[in-house]
Amino acid sequence: MIEQESIEDIKVGEIEKFDLRVPRYTSYPTVPNWKSNYNVQNYLDDIEKSKHKEESLSLYLHIPFCIRRCLFCACNVLVTHREDRVERYLSVLKEEIRKTSELYLPRNEVIQLHLGGGTPTHLTPDQLKDLFTTIWTNFKVLKDAELSIEIHPSVTSDEHIDVLSEFNFNRISVGVQDFDPEVQEKLNRFQTFEETNSLIEYSREKGFESVNMDLIYGLPYQTDENFAKTLRLVNTIHPDRIALYSYAHFPTLFRHHKAIPLNVIAKGSEKLNRFLSARKFFINQDYEQIGFDHFSTKHDGLWQSYEKKTLRRNFMGYTTKAGTDLIALGYSGISELELAYAQNSKDMAEYERLIEKYGTATVKGHSMSSDDILHKKLIMDFLCQGEINPQVVESRYGLKAVNEINSKVKILDEFVNLGLLQVTEAGWESTSKGKIFSRIIASVFDQYYDPGKHLFSQSI
């Protein structure tokens, strides 16, 4: 057993009060509140509005393929062993890359590139190399760009890492979730500590500067004892960043979740205690907590961005590149411009057809009103910095933003009484307990939030 962090100051009644369904705020407004009439032409118009910006772009490529379905998964994935299906997708994706580059000209510098999934290393090394060549040919990838990819060690070879190194990738994100063999077997995920450690060691030898590891607390079949062992194994690898996510169970949205019995899923104080134990463990190993679910060593860029107050939150989670428009390419990808969000189709046939016709496959999105932009800034600033400073807010966003804060003083004072916020000379900041429940505090500035209307994940 790992040493427990006391939750005596979080009473049972408070746990019930805090354990709410609340957005993770990877966007604002959140996806359920987007307008359904946003289409390809809206997105093309918003691209035109952003062309004058001098800031470099951030690119996200969605590779949706996996060799099997993990039962805990809540991502947009396609399980396949068919090479022709992968090749067809890559052909369309490369066409989207070429046409998107043309749409954004002359603005084509890239400061951040991330491949997510699915499993990007489901692609062969040669397929990755061909895909990267298309990107480098059509965009100007800057020398100091952050280049990252999500990998699954059981399908990733040294040859994959060699290709990534050849294109100067400098960060990998490794999905682990839990190393316990029984948990993995029951959730249809198979990944040993040995192959994970070996792959990360090779990545570091090849010059990768940052290794992120994803873990999930509250997984079905997970126990305090077996998760404690996972944490110790993780610490022997000592990744530079750790994302410690809460398991979200949505059997009404994901059919495969129905295969999981409810009695094997931790909740309430049991689940919170598991998070607190992990949190204390990592802090004792010289990690710093960033936001409500990330931890970082002090030498990593994530911590340095937090220190400089340039940390940003988007669909990739916490990221170091503030101020950049995020352009998502691929099936179901979600782009984030300064004035809009735009999502590609989740229907593969429709995605292909729209790319061929328009160069983009937007079927859903949201044009930001001035109020949306203001509330987004208040929410994201708090989630990234853990503080509400009216003077700073006024200097950045004007008097209207301060008036919005002033209208919430009674609610903020309630959070002070509950021990989630503390009053400072400058305003308010999160307490240690408040960091855990910062999504709830942020929701105060969400004009659309209705916990009874939309299905969000639990805050614990």
C-alpha positions as CSV (number, residue, x, y, z in Angstrom):
1,M,0.0,0.0,0.0
2,I,1.2,3.5,-0.7
3,E,1.0,6.1,2.0
4,Q,-2.5,7.6,2.1
5,E,-3.2,11.3,1.9
6,S,-5.9,12.2,4.5
7,I,-9.2,13.3,3.2
8,E,-10.5,14.0,6.7
9,D,-10.9,17.7,5.8
10,I,-13.2,16.6,2.9
11,K,-16.4,15.4,4.7
12,V,-18.7,12.7,3.2
13,G,-21.3,15.3,2.5
14,E,-18.8,17.5,0.7
15,I,-17.7,14.6,-1.4
16,E,-21.2,14.1,-2.6
17,K,-21.5,17.9,-3.2
18,F,-18.2,18.0,-5.1
19,D,-18.7,14.8,-7.1
20,L,-20.6,16.5,-9.9
21,R,-20.9,15.9,-13.6
22,V,-18.9,18.8,-15.0
23,P,-17.1,19.6,-18.2
24,R,-13.3,19.0,-18.5
25,Y,-13.2,22.3,-20.4
26,T,-10.9,21.2,-23.3
27,S,-13.1,23.7,-25.1
28,Y,-15.5,26.5,-24.3
29,P,-18.3,26.5,-25.1
30,T,-18.2,22.7,-24.6
31,V,-19.1,20.5,-27.6
32,P,-22.8,19.8,-26.5
33,N,-23.4,23.5,-26.7
34,W,-22.1,24.1,-30.2
35,K,-24.5,25.1,-33.0
36,S,-25.5,22.4,-35.4
37,N,-25.8,24.7,-38.4
38,Y,-22.0,25.4,-38.5
39,N,-20.7,24.0,-41.8
40,V,-17.9,23.9,-44.3
41,Q,-18.5,27.4,-45.6
42,N,-18.6,28.8,-42.0
43,Y,-15.2,27.2,-41.4
44,L,-13.7,28.6,-44.7
45,D,-14.9,32.0,-43.7
46,D,-13.3,31.8,-40.3
47,I,-10.0,30.7,-41.9
48,E,-10.1,33.8,-44.0
49,K,-10.6,35.9,-40.8
50,S,-7.5,34.3,-39.2
51,K,-5.1,34.6,-42.2
52,H,-3.8,38.0,-41.1
53,K,-2.4,36.6,-37.8
54,E,1.3,36.3,-37.6
55,E,1.3,33.5,-35.0
56,S,2.5,30.1,-36.1
57,L,0.0,27.2,-36.3
58,S,-0.5,24.1,-34.2
59,L,-1.4,21.0,-36.2
60,Y,-3.2,17.9,-34.8
61,L,-3.4,14.7,-36.9
62,H,-6.0,12.1,-35.9
63,I,-5.0,8.5,-36.7
64,P,-8.1,6.6,-35.6
65,F,-6.9,3.0,-36.0
66,C,-6.4,0.4,-33.3
67,I,-5.8,-3.4,-33.4
68,R,-8.3,-3.9,-30.6
69,R,-10.9,-2.0,-28.5
70,C,-9.9,-1.3,-24.9
71,L,-13.1,-1.6,-22.9
72,F,-12.4,1.7,-21.0
73,C,-11.9,3.7,-24.2
74,A,-13.9,6.8,-24.9
75,C,-12.1,8.0,-28.0
76,N,-13.1,8.0,-31.7
77,V,-11.3,4.9,-32.9
78,L,-11.7,2.4,-35.7
79,V,-10.6,-1.2,-35.0
80,T,-9.1,-2.8,-38.1
81,H,-6.5,-5.2,-39.4
82,R,-7.1,-4.2,-43.0
83,E,-4.2,-2.5,-44.7
84,D,-6.3,-1.3,-47.6
85,R,-8.5,0.6,-45.2
86,V,-5.5,2.3,-43.6
87,E,-4.0,3.2,-47.0
88,R,-7.3,4.7,-48.2
89,Y,-7.4,6.9,-45.1
90,L,-3.9,8.0,-45.5
91,S,-4.5,9.0,-49.1
92,V,-7.4,11.2,-48.1
93,L,-5.6,12.6,-45.1
94,K,-2.6,13.7,-47.3
95,E,-5.0,15.4,-49.6
96,E,-6.5,17.2,-46.6
97,I,-3.0,18.3,-45.6
98,R,-2.2,19.7,-49.0
99,K,-5.5,21.5,-49.4
100,T,-5.4,22.9,-45.8
101,S,-2.0,24.3,-46.5
102,E,-3.4,26.1,-49.5
103,L,-6.3,27.5,-47.5
104,Y,-4.1,29.0,-44.9
105,L,-1.4,30.5,-47.2
106,P,0.5,32.6,-46.6
107,R,0.2,31.6,-42.9
108,N,1.9,28.1,-42.9
109,E,4.5,28.1,-40.2
110,V,4.0,25.3,-37.6
111,I,5.2,25.6,-34.0
112,Q,3.5,22.4,-32.7
113,L,2.6,19.1,-34.3
114,H,0.8,16.2,-32.5
115,L,-0.4,12.9,-33.7
116,G,-3.2,11.3,-31.6
117,G,-5.6,8.5,-32.0
118,G,-6.5,5.7,-31.9
119,T,-2.9,4.5,-32.2
120,P,-0.7,6.6,-34.5
121,T,1.9,3.8,-34.5
122,H,-0.6,1.5,-35.9
123,L,0.9,3.0,-39.1
124,T,4.1,1.3,-40.3
125,P,7.4,3.2,-40.1
126,D,7.3,3.7,-43.9
127,Q,3.7,5.0,-43.7
128,L,4.7,7.5,-41.0
129,K,7.7,8.7,-43.0
130,D,5.5,9.2,-46.0
131,L,2.9,11.1,-44.0
132,F,5.6,13.4,-42.4
133,T,7.1,14.1,-45.8
134,T,3.7,15.4,-46.9
135,I,3.5,17.6,-43.9
136,W,7.0,19.0,-44.2
137,T,6.5,19.6,-48.0
138,N,3.3,21.6,-47.4
139,F,4.0,23.4,-44.2
140,K,7.1,25.1,-42.8
141,V,7.8,23.2,-39.6
142,L,9.9,25.4,-37.4
143,K,13.2,24.2,-35.9
144,D,12.0,24.9,-32.3
145,A,8.6,23.3,-32.9
146,E,7.2,20.8,-30.3
147,L,6.7,17.6,-32.2
148,S,4.8,14.9,-30.3
149,I,3.0,11.6,-30.8
150,E,0.9,9.1,-28.8
151,I,2.3,5.6,-28.9
152,H,1.2,2.2,-27.7
153,P,4.3,0.1,-26.8
154,S,2.8,-3.2,-27.9
155,V,2.6,-2.0,-31.5
156,T,5.6,0.4,-31.6
157,S,9.0,-0.7,-32.7
158,D,12.5,0.8,-32.6
159,E,12.0,1.5,-36.3
160,H,9.0,3.7,-35.5
161,I,11.2,5.7,-33.1
162,D,14.0,5.9,-35.7
163,V,11.6,7.6,-38.1
164,L,10.3,10.0,-35.5
165,S,13.9,10.9,-34.6
166,E,14.7,11.5,-38.2
167,F,12.0,14.1,-38.3
168,N,13.2,15.7,-35.0
169,F,10.2,14.6,-32.9
170,N,11.0,15.5,-29.3
171,R,8.2,14.3,-27.2
172,I,6.3,11.0,-26.9
173,S,3.1,10.3,-24.9
174,V,2.7,6.7,-23.8
175,G,-0.7,5.3,-22.8
176,V,-0.3,3.0,-19.9
177,Q,-3.5,3.5,-17.8
178,D,-2.6,0.5,-15.4
179,F,0.2,-2.1,-15.5
180,D,-1.7,-4.7,-13.6
181,P,-2.0,-7.8,-15.8
182,E,-5.5,-8.8,-14.5
183,V,-6.8,-5.3,-15.0
184,Q,-5.4,-5.2,-18.5
185,E,-6.8,-8.6,-19.4
186,K,-10.3,-7.8,-18.3
187,L,-10.2,-4.5,-20.1
188,N,-8.8,-6.0,-23.3
189,R,-5.5,-4.1,-23.2
190,F,-2.1,-5.8,-23.2
191,Q,1.1,-4.0,-22.4
192,T,3.9,-5.1,-20.2
193,F,6.1,-2.9,-18.1
194,E,9.2,-4.4,-19.7
195,E,8.2,-3.5,-23.3
196,T,7.1,0.0,-22.2
197,N,10.4,0.6,-20.3
198,S,12.5,-0.7,-23.2
199,L,10.8,1.6,-25.7
200,I,11.1,4.7,-23.5
201,E,14.8,4.0,-22.9
202,Y,15.4,3.7,-26.6
203,S,13.4,7.0,-27.2
204,R,15.6,8.8,-24.7
205,E,18.7,7.4,-26.3
206,K,17.5,8.8,-29.6
207,G,17.2,12.3,-28.0
208,F,13.6,12.7,-27.1
209,E,13.4,15.5,-24.5
210,S,10.1,14.7,-22.9
211,V,8.2,11.6,-22.1
212,N,4.5,11.8,-21.0
213,M,2.7,8.8,-19.5
214,D,-1.1,8.5,-19.2
215,L,-2.6,6.8,-16.2
216,I,-6.3,6.3,-15.2
217,Y,-7.4,6.1,-11.6
218,G,-10.8,4.4,-10.9
219,L,-10.5,1.9,-13.7
220,P,-12.8,-1.1,-13.5
221,Y,-11.2,-4.0,-11.5
222,Q,-8.5,-1.6,-10.3
223,T,-7.7,-1.8,-6.5
224,D,-5.6,0.4,-4.2
225,E,-3.0,-2.3,-4.0
226,N,-2.5,-3.0,-7.7
227,F,-2.6,0.7,-8.6
228,A,0.0,1.4,-6.0
229,K,2.3,-1.2,-7.7
230,T,1.6,0.6,-11.0
231,L,2.7,3.9,-9.5
232,R,6.0,2.4,-8.3
233,L,6.7,0.9,-11.7
234,V,5.9,4.2,-13.4
235,N,8.4,5.9,-11.0
236,T,11.2,3.6,-12.1
237,I,10.7,5.0,-15.6
238,H,10.2,8.5,-14.2
239,P,8.5,10.2,-17.1
240,D,8.8,13.9,-17.4
241,R,5.0,14.4,-17.4
242,I,2.2,12.4,-16.1
243,A,-1.5,12.7,-16.9
244,L,-3.6,11.2,-14.2
245,Y,-7.1,10.9,-15.7
246,S,-10.3,9.9,-13.9
247,Y,-12.1,6.9,-15.5
248,A,-15.4,8.1,-17.0
249,H,-18.1,5.4,-17.5
250,F,-20.6,6.1,-20.2
251,P,-22.5,2.9,-21.2
252,T,-25.2,5.0,-22.9
253,L,-22.6,6.6,-25.2
254,F,-20.2,3.7,-25.7
255,R,-21.6,0.2,-26.2
256,H,-18.4,-1.5,-25.0
257,H,-18.8,0.1,-21.6
258,K,-21.9,-2.0,-21.1
259,A,-19.6,-5.1,-20.8
260,I,-18.2,-3.7,-17.5
261,P,-20.2,-4.5,-14.3
262,L,-20.9,-1.5,-12.1
263,N,-19.8,-3.3,-8.9
264,V,-16.1,-3.3,-10.1
265,I,-15.9,0.5,-10.6
266,A,-14.7,2.7,-7.7
267,K,-16.6,5.9,-6.9
268,G,-17.0,8.6,-4.3
269,S,-14.5,8.5,-1.4
270,E,-12.9,5.3,-2.6
271,K,-12.0,6.8,-6.0
272,L,-11.0,10.1,-4.5
273,N,-8.7,8.4,-2.0
274,R,-7.0,6.6,-4.9
275,F,-6.3,9.9,-6.6
276,L,-5.1,11.5,-3.5
277,S,-2.7,8.6,-2.8
278,A,-1.3,8.9,-6.3
279,R,-1.0,12.6,-6.0
280,K,0.9,12.4,-2.8
281,F,3.1,9.7,-4.3
282,F,4.1,11.8,-7.3
283,I,4.6,14.9,-5.2
284,N,7.0,12.9,-2.9
285,Q,8.9,11.9,-6.1
286,D,9.5,15.6,-6.9
287,Y,6.7,16.1,-9.4
288,E,4.7,19.3,-9.4
289,Q,0.9,19.3,-9.8
290,I,-0.3,21.3,-12.8
291,G,-4.0,21.8,-13.1
292,F,-6.3,19.2,-11.8
293,D,-4.8,16.1,-13.5
294,H,-1.2,16.7,-14.7
295,F,2.1,16.3,-13.0
296,S,5.5,17.5,-14.3
297,T,9.1,17.5,-13.3
298,K,10.6,21.0,-13.0
299,H,12.9,20.6,-16.0
300,D,10.1,19.9,-18.3
301,G,8.6,22.5,-20.7
302,L,5.1,22.0,-19.1
303,W,6.3,23.2,-15.7
304,Q,8.3,26.0,-17.3
305,S,5.2,27.1,-19.3
306,Y,3.2,27.1,-16.0
307,E,5.8,29.2,-14.3
308,K,5.8,31.7,-17.1
309,K,2.0,31.8,-17.2
310,T,1.9,30.8,-20.8
311,L,0.2,27.4,-20.2
312,R,-2.8,26.7,-22.4
313,R,-5.6,24.2,-22.4
314,N,-7.2,22.7,-25.5
315,F,-8.4,19.4,-26.9
316,M,-4.9,18.0,-26.4
317,G,-5.1,18.8,-22.6
318,Y,-2.6,21.1,-21.1
319,T,-0.1,22.4,-23.7
320,T,2.9,24.8,-23.7
321,K,2.1,26.8,-26.9
322,A,-0.2,29.6,-25.9
323,G,-1.8,31.8,-28.5
324,T,-1.7,29.4,-31.5
325,D,-4.6,28.3,-33.6
326,L,-5.0,24.5,-33.5
327,I,-5.8,23.0,-36.9
328,A,-7.1,19.4,-36.7
329,L,-6.7,17.1,-39.7
330,G,-8.4,13.7,-40.1
331,Y,-11.6,11.9,-39.3
332,S,-13.5,13.5,-36.4
333,G,-10.7,16.1,-35.7
334,I,-11.6,19.3,-33.9
335,S,-9.9,22.6,-34.9
336,E,-9.8,25.6,-32.6
337,L,-9.4,29.1,-34.0
338,E,-9.6,32.3,-32.1
339,L,-13.1,32.9,-33.2
340,A,-14.5,29.4,-33.8
341,Y,-14.4,25.7,-33.3
342,A,-14.9,23.3,-36.3
343,Q,-15.2,19.5,-36.2
344,N,-14.6,17.1,-39.1
345,S,-17.2,14.4,-39.8
346,K,-17.2,11.1,-37.8
347,D,-18.6,9.3,-40.8
348,M,-15.6,8.0,-42.9
349,A,-17.5,8.1,-46.2
350,E,-18.7,11.7,-45.6
351,Y,-15.2,12.7,-44.5
352,E,-13.7,11.5,-47.7
353,R,-16.4,13.1,-49.9
354,L,-16.0,16.5,-48.2
355,I,-12.2,16.5,-48.4
356,E,-12.4,15.8,-52.1
357,K,-14.9,18.6,-52.7
358,Y,-13.8,21.3,-50.3
359,G,-10.5,20.4,-48.8
360,T,-12.1,20.3,-45.3
361,A,-14.7,18.0,-43.8
362,T,-16.4,20.3,-41.3
363,V,-19.9,19.2,-40.2
364,K,-20.2,20.8,-36.8
365,G,-18.8,23.8,-34.9
366,H,-19.4,27.0,-33.2
367,S,-18.8,30.7,-34.0
368,M,-17.6,32.5,-30.9
369,S,-19.6,35.5,-29.6
370,S,-17.7,38.2,-27.7
371,D,-19.3,36.8,-24.5
372,D,-18.1,33.3,-25.4
373,I,-14.5,34.6,-25.9
374,L,-14.6,36.5,-22.6
375,H,-15.9,33.5,-20.6
376,K,-13.5,31.1,-22.3
377,K,-10.6,33.3,-21.2
378,L,-11.8,33.4,-17.6
379,I,-12.3,29.6,-17.5
380,M,-9.0,28.7,-19.2
381,D,-6.9,31.2,-17.3
382,F,-8.2,29.7,-14.0
383,L,-7.7,26.1,-15.1
384,C,-4.1,26.9,-16.2
385,Q,-3.0,29.1,-13.4
386,G,-5.3,28.3,-10.5
387,E,-6.0,32.0,-9.6
388,I,-8.5,34.8,-10.2
389,N,-6.8,38.2,-10.2
390,P,-9.2,41.0,-11.1
391,Q,-6.4,43.5,-11.7
392,V,-4.6,41.1,-14.2
393,V,-8.0,40.3,-15.8
394,E,-8.8,43.9,-16.3
395,S,-5.4,44.6,-17.9
396,R,-5.9,41.7,-20.3
397,Y,-9.6,41.7,-21.1
398,G,-11.1,45.0,-19.8
399,L,-13.7,46.1,-17.3
400,K,-16.4,43.8,-18.6
401,A,-14.4,40.8,-17.4
402,V,-13.9,42.3,-14.0
403,N,-17.7,42.9,-13.7
404,E,-18.2,39.3,-14.5
405,I,-15.9,38.3,-11.7
406,N,-17.7,40.7,-9.3
407,S,-21.0,39.2,-10.1
408,K,-19.7,35.8,-8.9
409,V,-18.2,37.0,-5.6
410,K,-20.9,35.3,-3.4
411,I,-20.2,32.0,-5.1
412,L,-16.4,32.5,-4.9
413,D,-16.8,33.2,-1.2
414,E,-18.7,30.0,-0.8
415,F,-15.8,28.2,-2.3
416,V,-13.6,30.0,0.2
417,N,-15.8,28.7,3.1
418,L,-15.5,25.1,1.6
419,G,-11.8,25.4,1.5
420,L,-11.5,25.3,-2.3
421,L,-10.3,28.8,-2.7
422,Q,-8.3,31.2,-0.5
423,V,-8.3,35.0,-0.5
424,T,-5.1,36.7,-1.5
425,E,-4.1,40.3,-1.8
426,A,-4.7,40.0,-5.5
427,G,-7.9,38.1,-5.5
428,W,-8.4,34.3,-5.1
429,E,-6.3,31.2,-5.7
430,S,-6.9,27.5,-5.4
431,T,-6.1,25.6,-2.3
432,S,-4.6,22.2,-2.5
433,K,-8.1,20.8,-2.2
434,G,-9.3,23.3,-4.7
435,K,-6.9,22.1,-7.4
436,I,-8.7,18.8,-7.3
437,F,-12.1,20.3,-7.9
438,S,-11.0,23.2,-10.1
439,R,-13.4,22.2,-12.9
440,I,-16.3,22.9,-10.5
441,I,-14.9,26.4,-9.7
442,A,-14.3,27.1,-13.4
443,S,-18.0,26.2,-14.1
444,V,-19.0,29.3,-12.3
445,F,-18.0,31.2,-15.5
446,D,-19.8,28.8,-17.8
447,Q,-22.9,30.5,-19.2
448,Y,-24.2,27.3,-20.7
449,Y,-23.5,24.8,-17.9
450,D,-26.5,22.7,-17.0
451,P,-25.5,19.4,-15.3
452,G,-29.0,18.0,-15.9
453,K,-29.0,18.6,-19.6
454,H,-25.7,17.1,-20.8
455,L,-23.7,14.0,-19.9
456,F,-20.3,15.2,-18.5
457,S,-17.8,13.1,-16.6
458,Q,-17.7,13.1,-12.8
459,S,-15.4,15.5,-11.1
460,I,-14.0,12.7,-9.0
